[in-house]
Amino acid sequence: MIKPFSLETFIINKLSITVLHGLLVFLFLNVFKPFKLYLLKEHLFGYTILMGILTFILPFLIFVFLEKINYKKWTIGSLALLSICFLVIYNYILWFSSGIYKDITGLVKLSFLLFSKYSSSLAILSFATIFLLNDLILDFKKKKKNNQIKAQEITIYSENKKENLRVNINKLIYTSVTGNYTSFHIITEEGVKEVVLRNSLSNVLLQIKKFPTIFRCHKSYIVNTSFFNTLSGNARGYYLESELLTTQIPISRSFKKEELKKLIFNEKNY
């Protein structure tokens, strides 16, 4: 199954991705010495440190730029044009910095065209590396977040204590309230099952709030953030979405977008 592409996840993980990317570029240039870098001899280490730092800073800045603009309204063509412009600027800054380093150390400089040929081929590998790093970081965060809740069952009591519901907290997707009854939406082998218990949402929250992924996002909804991976909507109203549900879960306007992104993209525990 192909994972859906989301630029949002790259922006959330921008620091981790770009630091690891710069480190991998440094190691790659040192170990394999492509593009005749072996000719640098004793200057190789300093040169690759410079390239490693730049290949951390430049992608990080482009992610910061994307974070500041409303890129979601851009077309694929606009993003492709931005990528081409970034690649040209990326090549020029690397070439210019390389020239300064070689002037200081007395080494022969490459022409911009030849340097761009080398750095563009490396950029293709860099793009693939960034995608791979983002997937690995997302998988790591998901596993770490899931491990925070031990596989255990909890008993939720009704308001009059005469009824109760025993549920594995790892299976509880969300709860919602209608009148005097609270609905529990639980994942089972047959799909999502709804169980109703006479109780208020506030009383239910008191019984399950100790679990770190339980979050009251609205006066009528409590969600288990482990099951939600998409944030939609705008400032007039945000919604949580899950691959397991066909409905959207509304979010109170009191929550800011940055707070919500941290919840959805697993940053609150990092």
Order of alpha helices (4+ residues) and beta strands (2+ residues): alpha-alpha-alpha-alpha-alpha-beta-beta-beta-beta-beta-alpha-beta-beta-beta-beta-beta-alpha
